Amino acid sequence: MIDSWETVAVIQASAANLRRTVAEAQAVIDRQAAETGRAYRQLGAARRQNRQLVAERTARHRAAILDYLTRH
């Protein structure tokens, strides 16, 4: 038969395991949040670079069209 001290020991061990599991889960969440933040920053940088490249290309095309139209 399990006495009250054994019951307390089992409950304490279960609580310790639960705290460890929660801490491990929080570490995973924190790591994934950091990775997500980095990914969003990289995405923002890529979008800014893409907008700049599109603007430069558009400016070159406009200049080429105007140059063509002024020659003909």
N, CA, C and O atoms as CSV, one atom per row, in Angstrom:
chain,resi,resn,atom,element,x,y,z
A,1,MET,N,N,0.833,-1.177,0.000
A,1,MET,CA,C,0.000,0.000,0.000
A,1,MET,C,C,0.882,1.247,0.000
A,1,MET,O,O,1.903,1.293,0.686
A,2,ILE,N,N,0.479,2.259,-0.776
A,2,ILE,CA,C,1.238,3.504,-0.870
A,2,ILE,C,C,0.854,4.386,0.299
A,2,ILE,O,O,-0.321,4.675,0.524
A,3,ASP,N,N,1.879,4.814,1.047
A,3,ASP,CA,C,1.564,5.710,2.163
A,3,ASP,C,C,1.617,7.160,1.691
A,3,ASP,O,O,1.948,7.441,0.539
A,4,SER,N,N,1.296,8.047,2.572
A,4,SER,CA,C,1.183,9.457,2.192
A,4,SER,C,C,2.534,10.044,1.782
A,4,SER,O,O,2.584,10.925,0.924
A,5,TRP,N,N,3.638,9.566,2.387
A,5,TRP,CA,C,4.949,10.087,2.009
A,5,TRP,C,C,5.304,9.666,0.594
A,5,TRP,O,O,5.877,10.447,-0.166
A,6,GLU,N,N,4.968,8.446,0.244
A,6,GLU,CA,C,5.223,7.987,-1.123
A,6,GLU,C,C,4.368,8.770,-2.118
A,6,GLU,O,O,4.823,9.109,-3.210
A,7,THR,N,N,3.145,9.049,-1.732
A,7,THR,CA,C,2.255,9.837,-2.588
A,7,THR,C,C,2.832,11.228,-2.803
A,7,THR,O,O,2.841,11.739,-3.923
A,8,VAL,N,N,3.313,11.837,-1.726
A,8,VAL,CA,C,3.925,13.166,-1.832
A,8,VAL,C,C,5.153,13.105,-2.734
A,8,VAL,O,O,5.352,13.993,-3.563
A,9,ALA,N,N,5.970,12.080,-2.584
A,9,ALA,CA,C,7.173,11.943,-3.405
A,9,ALA,C,C,6.809,11.785,-4.881
A,9,ALA,O,O,7.454,12.380,-5.745
A,10,VAL,N,N,5.788,10.996,-5.172
A,10,VAL,CA,C,5.346,10.804,-6.557
A,10,VAL,C,C,4.829,12.120,-7.130
A,10,VAL,O,O,5.138,12.471,-8.269
A,11,ILE,N,N,4.050,12.839,-6.347
A,11,ILE,CA,C,3.508,14.125,-6.802
A,11,ILE,C,C,4.638,15.124,-7.039
A,11,ILE,O,O,4.621,15.860,-8.025
A,12,GLN,N,N,5.618,15.151,-6.135
A,12,GLN,CA,C,6.740,16.075,-6.307
A,12,GLN,C,C,7.554,15.724,-7.552
A,12,GLN,O,O,7.982,16.612,-8.289
A,13,ALA,N,N,7.764,14.439,-7.781
A,13,ALA,CA,C,8.501,14.018,-8.973
A,13,ALA,C,C,7.725,14.384,-10.236
A,13,ALA,O,O,8.305,14.836,-11.223
A,14,SER,N,N,6.424,14.187,-10.195
A,14,SER,CA,C,5.587,14.549,-11.347
A,14,SER,C,C,5.635,16.047,-11.602
A,14,SER,O,O,5.715,16.487,-12.749
A,15,ALA,N,N,5.588,16.824,-10.535
A,15,ALA,CA,C,5.651,18.281,-10.673
A,15,ALA,C,C,7.001,18.710,-11.247
A,15,ALA,O,O,7.062,19.606,-12.089
A,16,ALA,N,N,8.072,18.077,-10.795
A,16,ALA,CA,C,9.405,18.403,-11.313
A,16,ALA,C,C,9.491,18.068,-12.799
A,16,ALA,O,O,10.046,18.839,-13.581
A,17,ASN,N,N,8.943,16.922,-13.186
A,17,ASN,CA,C,8.939,16.545,-14.601
A,17,ASN,C,C,8.123,17.527,-15.430
A,17,ASN,O,O,8.510,17.890,-16.541
A,18,LEU,N,N,7.003,17.949,-14.884
A,18,LEU,CA,C,6.158,18.908,-15.589
A,18,LEU,C,C,6.872,20.251,-15.742
A,18,LEU,O,O,6.808,20.867,-16.806
A,19,ARG,N,N,7.549,20.709,-14.692
A,19,ARG,CA,C,8.297,21.970,-14.785
A,19,ARG,C,C,9.394,21.870,-15.842
A,19,ARG,O,O,9.610,22.805,-16.613
A,20,ARG,N,N,10.081,20.734,-15.872
A,20,ARG,CA,C,11.136,20.528,-16.861
A,20,ARG,C,C,10.551,20.535,-18.281
A,20,ARG,O,O,11.114,21.142,-19.191
A,21,THR,N,N,9.425,19.857,-18.450
A,21,THR,CA,C,8.769,19.818,-19.763
A,21,THR,C,C,8.336,21.210,-20.201
A,21,THR,O,O,8.510,21.582,-21.361
A,22,VAL,N,N,7.772,21.977,-19.278
A,22,VAL,CA,C,7.347,23.345,-19.594
A,22,VAL,C,C,8.557,24.200,-19.956
A,22,VAL,O,O,8.493,24.986,-20.901
A,23,ALA,N,N,9.649,24.059,-19.227
A,23,ALA,CA,C,10.860,24.833,-19.519
A,23,ALA,C,C,11.414,24.473,-20.898
A,23,ALA,O,O,11.836,25.354,-21.647
A,24,GLU,N,N,11.412,23.187,-21.233
A,24,GLU,CA,C,11.883,22.756,-22.552
A,24,GLU,C,C,10.978,23.301,-23.654
A,24,GLU,O,O,11.461,23.752,-24.692
A,25,ALA,N,N,9.676,23.258,-23.426
A,25,ALA,CA,C,8.731,23.785,-24.417
A,25,ALA,C,C,8.923,25.285,-24.593
A,25,ALA,O,O,8.866,25.787,-25.715
A,26,GLN,N,N,9.149,26.006,-23.500
A,26,GLN,CA,C,9.370,27.452,-23.587
A,26,GLN,C,C,10.648,27.752,-24.351
A,26,GLN,O,O,10.704,28.714,-25.116
A,27,ALA,N,N,11.681,26.931,-24.149
A,27,ALA,CA,C,12.931,27.125,-24.888
A,27,ALA,C,C,12.702,26.936,-26.389
A,27,ALA,O,O,13.240,27.690,-27.199
A,28,VAL,N,N,11.910,25.940,-26.755
A,28,VAL,CA,C,11.589,25.713,-28.170
A,28,VAL,C,C,10.821,26.906,-28.730
A,28,VAL,O,O,11.117,27.380,-29.827
A,29,ILE,N,N,9.841,27.387,-27.981
A,29,ILE,CA,C,9.042,28.542,-28.423
A,29,ILE,C,C,9.931,29.768,-28.597
A,29,ILE,O,O,9.811,30.487,-29.590
A,30,ASP,N,N,10.822,30.011,-27.637
A,30,ASP,CA,C,11.717,31.166,-27.722
A,30,ASP,C,C,12.631,31.062,-28.939
A,30,ASP,O,O,12.841,32.045,-29.650
A,31,ARG,N,N,13.175,29.863,-29.177
A,31,ARG,CA,C,14.068,29.664,-30.320
A,31,ARG,C,C,13.314,29.888,-31.634
A,31,ARG,O,O,13.820,30.550,-32.540
A,32,GLN,N,N,12.109,29.335,-31.731
A,32,GLN,CA,C,11.323,29.505,-32.955
A,32,GLN,C,C,10.914,30.960,-33.157
A,32,GLN,O,O,10.863,31.438,-34.291
A,33,ALA,N,N,10.624,31.663,-32.074
A,33,ALA,CA,C,10.280,33.086,-32.187
A,33,ALA,C,C,11.472,33.879,-32.713
A,33,ALA,O,O,11.314,34.768,-33.549
A,34,ALA,N,N,12.665,33.553,-32.221
A,34,ALA,CA,C,13.867,34.238,-32.702
A,34,ALA,C,C,14.100,33.940,-34.179
A,34,ALA,O,O,14.433,34.840,-34.950
A,35,GLU,N,N,13.925,32.677,-34.577
A,35,GLU,CA,C,14.100,32.301,-35.976
A,35,GLU,C,C,13.068,32.994,-36.857
A,35,GLU,O,O,13.382,33.430,-37.964
A,36,THR,N,N,11.850,33.093,-36.370
A,36,THR,CA,C,10.792,33.767,-37.130
A,36,THR,C,C,11.119,35.247,-37.292
A,36,THR,O,O,10.935,35.814,-38.369
A,37,GLY,N,N,11.602,35.868,-36.222
A,37,GLY,CA,C,11.993,37.278,-36.298
A,37,GLY,C,C,13.090,37.503,-37.323
A,37,GLY,O,O,13.033,38.450,-38.107
A,38,ARG,N,N,14.095,36.624,-37.315
A,38,ARG,CA,C,15.172,36.738,-38.306
A,38,ARG,C,C,14.624,36.571,-39.718
A,38,ARG,O,O,14.998,37.312,-40.627
A,39,ALA,N,N,13.744,35.604,-39.897
A,39,ALA,CA,C,13.173,35.358,-41.228
A,39,ALA,C,C,12.391,36.569,-41.720
A,39,ALA,O,O,12.490,36.936,-42.890
A,40,TYR,N,N,11.615,37.193,-40.836
A,40,TYR,CA,C,10.853,38.379,-41.242
A,40,TYR,C,C,11.775,39.548,-41.573
A,40,TYR,O,O,11.504,40.306,-42.505
A,41,ARG,N,N,12.864,39.698,-40.817
A,41,ARG,CA,C,13.815,40.767,-41.134
A,41,ARG,C,C,14.469,40.520,-42.492
A,41,ARG,O,O,14.636,41.446,-43.286
A,42,GLN,N,N,14.840,39.252,-42.754
A,42,GLN,CA,C,15.431,38.922,-44.047
A,42,GLN,C,C,14.433,39.148,-45.175
A,42,GLN,O,O,14.800,39.646,-46.240
A,43,LEU,N,N,13.184,38.790,-44.949
A,43,LEU,CA,C,12.145,39.008,-45.950
A,43,LEU,C,C,11.978,40.499,-46.231
A,43,LEU,O,O,11.858,40.906,-47.387
A,44,GLY,N,N,11.970,41.304,-45.183
A,44,GLY,CA,C,11.856,42.749,-45.362
A,44,GLY,C,C,13.018,43.303,-46.173
A,44,GLY,O,O,12.822,44.142,-47.052
A,45,ALA,N,N,14.230,42.837,-45.881
A,45,ALA,CA,C,15.406,43.295,-46.623
A,45,ALA,C,C,15.309,42.876,-48.089
A,45,ALA,O,O,15.636,43.657,-48.982
A,46,ALA,N,N,14.864,41.657,-48.335
A,46,ALA,CA,C,14.718,41.181,-49.713
A,46,ALA,C,C,13.665,41.989,-50.461
A,46,ALA,O,O,13.845,42.315,-51.634
A,47,ARG,N,N,12.573,42.308,-49.787
A,47,ARG,CA,C,11.530,43.118,-50.437
A,47,ARG,C,C,12.039,44.514,-50.766
A,47,ARG,O,O,11.759,45.042,-51.843
A,48,ARG,N,N,12.795,45.121,-49.833
A,48,ARG,CA,C,13.351,46.454,-50.096
A,48,ARG,C,C,14.308,46.411,-51.285
A,48,ARG,O,O,14.274,47.278,-52.158
A,49,GLN,N,N,15.159,45.392,-51.303
A,49,GLN,CA,C,16.107,45.260,-52.404
A,49,GLN,C,C,15.365,45.047,-53.726
A,49,GLN,O,O,15.742,45.617,-54.750
A,50,ASN,N,N,14.315,44.231,-53.703
A,50,ASN,CA,C,13.541,43.979,-54.914
A,50,ASN,C,C,12.892,45.267,-55.422
A,50,ASN,O,O,12.916,45.547,-56.620
A,51,ARG,N,N,12.311,46.052,-54.503
A,51,ARG,CA,C,11.704,47.326,-54.916
A,51,ARG,C,C,12.743,48.247,-55.560
A,51,ARG,O,O,12.469,48.912,-56.559
A,52,GLN,N,N,13.937,48.271,-54.969
A,52,GLN,CA,C,14.995,49.117,-55.513
A,52,GLN,C,C,15.395,48.642,-56.908
A,52,GLN,O,O,15.553,49.454,-57.820
A,53,LEU,N,N,15.557,47.338,-57.075
A,53,LEU,CA,C,15.938,46.802,-58.382
A,53,LEU,C,C,14.864,47.069,-59.430
A,53,LEU,O,O,15.178,47.407,-60.571
A,54,VAL,N,N,13.604,46.918,-59.047
A,54,VAL,CA,C,12.505,47.191,-59.978
A,54,VAL,C,C,12.500,48.668,-60.364
A,54,VAL,O,O,12.312,49.004,-61.533
A,55,ALA,N,N,12.705,49.543,-59.392
A,55,ALA,CA,C,12.734,50.982,-59.680
A,55,ALA,C,C,13.885,51.318,-60.626
A,55,ALA,O,O,13.713,52.111,-61.552
A,56,GLU,N,N,15.055,50.724,-60.402
A,56,GLU,CA,C,16.202,50.978,-61.276
A,56,GLU,C,C,15.932,50.472,-62.689
A,56,GLU,O,O,16.234,51.155,-63.667
A,57,ARG,N,N,15.368,49.287,-62.793
A,57,ARG,CA,C,15.055,48.718,-64.107
A,57,ARG,C,C,14.024,49.583,-64.829
A,57,ARG,O,O,14.158,49.858,-66.022
A,58,THR,N,N,12.996,50.009,-64.096
A,58,THR,CA,C,11.961,50.858,-64.693
A,58,THR,C,C,12.568,52.165,-65.192
A,58,THR,O,O,12.224,52.639,-66.274
A,59,ALA,N,N,13.462,52.741,-64.411
A,59,ALA,CA,C,14.115,53.989,-64.820
A,59,ALA,C,C,14.943,53.771,-66.085
A,59,ALA,O,O,14.925,54.613,-66.982
A,60,ARG,N,N,15.662,52.664,-66.169
A,60,ARG,CA,C,16.448,52.363,-67.376
A,60,ARG,C,C,15.533,52.192,-68.584
A,60,ARG,O,O,15.826,52.703,-69.665
A,61,HIS,N,N,14.434,51.477,-68.403
A,61,HIS,CA,C,13.500,51.263,-69.511
A,61,HIS,C,C,12.895,52.582,-69.973
A,61,HIS,O,O,12.788,52.833,-71.173
A,62,ARG,N,N,12.499,53.421,-69.024
A,62,ARG,CA,C,11.939,54.733,-69.396
A,62,ARG,C,C,12.964,55.560,-70.165
A,62,ARG,O,O,12.646,56.189,-71.174
A,63,ALA,N,N,14.191,55.547,-69.673
A,63,ALA,CA,C,15.251,56.306,-70.348
A,63,ALA,C,C,15.474,55.767,-71.756
A,63,ALA,O,O,15.647,56.543,-72.696
A,64,ALA,N,N,15.471,54.456,-71.907
A,64,ALA,CA,C,15.669,53.860,-73.229
A,64,ALA,C,C,14.516,54.206,-74.161
A,64,ALA,O,O,14.733,54.498,-75.337
A,65,ILE,N,N,13.303,54.174,-73.649
A,65,ILE,CA,C,12.130,54.516,-74.470
A,65,ILE,C,C,12.192,55.982,-74.892
A,65,ILE,O,O,11.975,56.306,-76.060
A,66,LEU,N,N,12.487,56.867,-73.938
A,66,LEU,CA,C,12.595,58.292,-74.273
A,66,LEU,C,C,13.713,58.538,-75.281
A,66,LEU,O,O,13.561,59.339,-76.203
A,67,ASP,N,N,14.834,57.846,-75.100
A,67,ASP,CA,C,15.948,57.976,-76.035
A,67,ASP,C,C,15.522,57.524,-77.426
A,67,ASP,O,O,15.822,58.192,-78.416
A,68,TYR,N,N,14.835,56.416,-77.506
A,68,TYR,CA,C,14.358,55.902,-78.789
A,68,TYR,C,C,13.389,56.893,-79.439
A,68,TYR,O,O,13.484,57.181,-80.632
A,69,LEU,N,N,12.452,57.409,-78.630
A,69,LEU,CA,C,11.451,58.326,-79.179
A,69,LEU,C,C,12.068,59.638,-79.652
A,69,LEU,O,O,11.602,60.220,-80.631
A,70,THR,N,N,13.098,60.105,-78.978
A,70,THR,CA,C,13.721,61.365,-79.402
A,70,THR,C,C,14.572,61.173,-80.653
A,70,THR,O,O,14.827,62.143,-81.367
A,71,ARG,N,N,15.005,59.981,-80.932
A,71,ARG,CA,C,15.811,59.717,-82.128
A,71,ARG,C,C,14.947,59.497,-83.360
A,71,ARG,O,O,15.404,59.707,-84.484
A,72,HIS,N,N,13.704,59.075,-83.161
A,72,HIS,CA,C,12.865,58.717,-84.315
A,72,HIS,C,C,11.701,59.638,-84.478
A,72,HIS,O,O,10.904,59.468,-85.401
